[in-house]
Amino acid sequence: SILLKANIPIVEHMCNLGALPESGFKFFAVPAPVKGMGSFAVRAFALID
């Protein structure tokens, strides 16, 4: 996709996002150490300030 070619990651199929505040958190999507794959599952989490 155009976004991936521009090094912009895409994170889909997230749940429970309504539990996050509107601001005051940092989002992380940590991939497994696999090179050369166009898509891969990540461990997504947020740290609330």
N, C-alpha and C positions, 0 to 999 in steps of 0.2 A: 504494500500500500504506500501511498505518498507519505503518510506520517512516519512509517517505519524507515523509509529511505532517508528521511530527514532526521533520523535518530530520536524521534518522539515516540515514547512507549505508549501502548494502548493497554488499558486495564479494563476488562469486561467482567460481567456476571458477579458483581460485588453484592453482598447482602448486609443488612443491618446498618446501612449508612445513616439512617435516621437517628441512630443512637449517638452520632457525633455532634458536637456543637457546631454552630455556623462558622466559627473561627476559633483560633487558639489550639490548633493541633498540627502535628506533622504526620504526613502520610508516607509510608514505605511500601514498596513492592519488591521484595528480595527474590531474585531468581536463583534457581539451582545453578551450579557452575558447569553449564553445558554450552559449548560454543557451536556456532554455525546453524542454529535453529531459528526459524522465523517466529515461532511462538512456543511458549513453554509456560507451564503452571508456575505461579509465584506464591510466596508466603506474604500476603498483604496484611498490614496492620497499621494502626494509628497510635501515636503517643499524644495524650492530651496534656497541654501545658499546665 
